Amino acid sequence: MIRLLISDLHLAKERPAITRAFFRFMEREATQADELYILGDLFEAWVGDDDPGALARAVIAGLRKLSDSGTRVYFMHGNRDFLVGRRFARQTGCTLLPTYHCITSGNQTLLLCHGDTLCTDDKEYQRYRRRVRNPLVRWALSHLPLNRRLKIAAEWRARSMAANSNKPDNIMDVAPAEVERQLAAHGAAVLIHGHTHRPGVHHHDNGDRVVLGDWGDFGWYVRIEGEALDLNDFPIGNEPPQKEEPVVTPETSAEPSITPQLTPSDADPTSPPYTPVKQSSDETGAQSVPTSPPQSALQAAPPKERPTRQKKRQRGEEIQLSLDL
């Protein structure tokens, strides 16, 4: 089985090269895979499944074509596209995933998330996230007039950029303690996420962490086949690396060309009961990561009761005025 994972494309009409790269990736890479996981922020902003814009319709059609080709598509919400809903899922043929989701491959287990929940030192953002992810708020937002939603999205993006420009870099990165907690809570030894736009591989006491990059000058994706897990990048505007490139396996991971990528805070790599993360030094830039023992997949939480139209009338104006960062 071949699995591909991507995140943080931030598709927008102002970034047509990224959109073209995504469609090429779907046509040339994803159609050859069994599964594609989108770990959030596919869009720079998603104001609702009823968006009639050309970009939204084209992406929906592209994902539908990919699903119909036989590739199973999974979508996880990011901080930019948390309003993606069931209508989008029906139109694209994708499956919506919860905040944390476990997958297994052979005798190995992976924990997937967007990554924003790991940035617990950013208290301001976490308060904002709890507010907008409230089911009542999400429902009310999705029922506002489209023009109002577009205006709110533009305001939030501007405020987010202004707020982030004044935050220290370490505040916007993951908190190591939260990474350790989630790895232990889900019984996983490898965590894959995006959000921070800091691609790489890292060691922690309870496991390894693989970070997907955002798509800009380069596109990023993780490829999982058998026991091999590779973090790949390719120049935007060019084709992704082709399949004839060597895939690092556990049997070849000890070759001299493979060296661990460590950070100053890494724990003793001999402490975990698995092989440490490896980064390849070949010209493709692929980083190979062996993974963990199997665990059962995480189940989504049961749906909450939908608010009534009367509640919408009572709360609509209040929500429009209270959702500041």
N, C-alpha and C positions, 0 to 999 in steps of 0.2 A: 504493500500500500504506500502511496505517495501522498503526503500532506504538505500544503503550502500555507504559510501564515504571513499576513501583511498588516500594517496599521499606519495611521497618520499620513494618509495621502493628502488630506485637506483639499479635496477637489473643489474648484471654484472656477467660474467663467473667466476670471482674471489670470488663471494658470492653465492655459490650454495645452501646454507641453506635458504637464502631469497627467491630464485627462487622456491624451494620446498614448502616453506610456502605459497607463493602466489598461486601456483597451488592447494594446499590443501584448501586455502581460497575460491578460485573460485568453487571448487567441492563441498565443504561442507556448505559454507555460501552464496556465491553469487548466486548459482543456486536456492536458496530458496527465493531470493529477486526479486522484480519487476524491480529495477534499480540499477546499479552500476556506481558511479561517480569516475573517476580517476583524481585527481586534480594536475597532473603534476609530473615530475621527476619519472615516472614509471621506466625509464632506467637511469643508470649512465651516459650514452651517447648514442645518437641516431644520426647516421651519414647520414641517408636517408632511404627511404622506400625500396630501392633496396639492403639493407644489406643482404647478403646471409648467415650470421652467424647462427649457430645452435640455440643460445639463442633467437635471433630475430624471427626465424621461429617458434620455439616452443611457444613463447608467442603469436604470431599472431594466431597460430592454437588453443591455449587455449582460447583466447578471442573469436575466431570464434565459438568454441564449446559452449561457454557460451551464446553468442548471439543467436545461433540456438536453445538453450534450452528454450528461451523465455525471458531471462533477457535483458533489454535494457541497453546498455553500452554507457557511455559518457566520452569523453577524453578531458582534458584541458592541454594545453602545459605548461611545466615547463621550468626552465632555462637550464636543461640538455637535454631535448628532444623536443626543439622548432622546429626541422626539421621534426617531424612527419607530414605527409601530407595526401592527399586524397587517395592515393593508400593504405596506412595503414588502413584508415577508411573503404575502400571497402573490404579489405581482412579480417578485423576483424568484420565488421558489426557494428562498433561503430559510434557515432556522435561526430564530433569535435565541441568544444565549444569556444566562444570568451574569452577574458581576464577576464571579469566579467560576471556572469550569475546568474539570479534569478530563483528560483524554489518556488513553492507553495505547501503546504500540508494542506488541509482543509482550515481553515481561517488563516494560518500562512505563513510567507514569509522568505526565506533564501537567502543570497547573498553568492555566491561561487567565489573563486579565488585561484590561486596558492599561492600567498602571496608575491612574490618578488616585485611587484609594490607598496607594502605598506612600503617597506624599503627605504623611500625617503631620509633618512639621509646618506645613502651610495651613495654619488654622483658619485664615480668612477664606481660602478656597474651599476647605472642607465644610465650613458653615454654608457657603453658597451652594455647594453640591447637595447637601442635605435638604436645602430649601427647594431647589428646582427639581430634585428627583422625587419629591413627595408626590404620590399618585394623584392627589387632588390638583396640585399645581400643574402637573403634566397634562392632565385631562383638560383643565381650564385653558392652558396655553394652546393646546391643539384645537380648541373650539373658538379661539379669537379669529377675527377677520384676517385673511392672509396678509393684507398690507400692514396690519398692526404687528403681526408676527415678524415680518421682514424688518420692520423698523426696530423691534425689540432685539432681534438677532444682531443687527448692525450696532446698536447701542452696547450690547454685551461684549461684542468683539472689541470695540474701541476701549471700553473700560478694562477689559482683561489685559489688553496690550499695555495700557497705561499702568495698571497695577503691577504687572510682571516686570516692567522696566525698573521698578523701585525695590524689587525683592532680591535678596542675595541668592546666588546660584544654588547654594546648598539647600535652601528652603524649598526650591522647586524640584529638587531631586527626591528620589525615594528615601524613606527613613529605614536604615538597616534593621532596626528592631522590628519594624512592621513586616519587612520581608521575611525575617526569621519566624515571626509569629504565624504568618500565612502559610509558609512552607510546612511548619509543624502542624498547624490546624488541619491542613488538607492531606497530610501524610505524603507529600510530594518531595522530590529531591531536585527538581528543575522547575523554575518559574520563567515563563515567557511573557513579556509585556512590551508596550510601547509608551506613548504619552510624553516621556521626558526628552525625546529627540536626541538621546545620547547613546547611539548604538554601541554594543560591545558585549562581552561576557565577563561575569564576575563570580567570585566564590564567596559563600557565606557559610556560617557554621552548620546550618541545616540543609544546605544544598547549593546549587548553582543557579545563576540568573542570566538569562539571555534577553537583551534589549534590542528591539527593532528600531530602526531609524525612520525619520520622517522623509517623505519623498520631496526632493528639491533638485539639486544638481545630480543626485544619485537616487535610485530606487532601492529599496531594501525588502528582503523577504527571507523567511526561514523555510528550508526544505527538509522534510523528515522522510526518510526511506529506510525501512528496516531498523538497524541499530544506529544509523548515522543521522545526526542533526547538524545542518550547516546554516550559518548566517551569511547571506550573500548580498552583495551590492552590485549595481550596474549603472553606467552613465545614462541619465535620462536623454532620450532621443536615439539611443542605440538598443540593440536587442539584448535581453538578459543572457547570462551565460548559458550555453547549450549543454545538453545532457551528456555529451561525450567527455566533459571535464571530469577528472577523478573525484569520486566521493570518498571522504575519509571514513573508514570503518574502525571498529575497535581493534581489528588485527593490524591496521596500519597506523594507528594513532601514536605508537611509540617511536615512529621513525624520526630521525634527527630534524626534519623540516617542521615538525609539530612542536610548538612550545606553549606552555601555559600563559594565559593573559591574566595577570594578577593586579589587584589594586592595593594601595598601602594598608587598607584595613582588612585584607584577606586573612581568614583564619588558617591554621595549619592544614594544608591540603591532605594530609594523611589521616585526619580525624574522621571525615565522612566514610560510610561503608560503600562508596562507589568511586569510580574513576573521576579525577578532577576534569573540569572543562578544558578543552584544548582549542587553540586557535591555529589555523593553518597559515603557512607563510607563502603559499603559492600565489601566482599573479592574479587569481580571480578574487582574492580578498575574502574567501569563504572561511568561516569560523566553525569548527566542528565541536559538538557538545554531546557526549554520551549522557544518557538519562537514567531514571530511577526505577525502583521496583514497582510492580503494578498496584494501582488503587482503583476503586470503582469510581465511575463518573459522578460528578456533583449534580444533584437534581435542582431544577429551578424551583423557586418558592411559589406556593399556590397564589393565584391571582386574587387581588383585593377587590372589595365591593366597589363598583363604579358609582360615582356621585350622581345625584338626580339633577334634572334640569333646574329645579328650584334652588338647589345648592349653587349651581352655576350662576344663576341670576344674583344670588346673594353675595357671592364671593368674587365674581368676575372683575369688577372695578378695583376691589381691594388688591387682587393679585397683580393687576397691571401696575399698581402704584408701589408695591412692596418688594419687587424682585430686583433690587439693586445689589450690586456686588458688595 
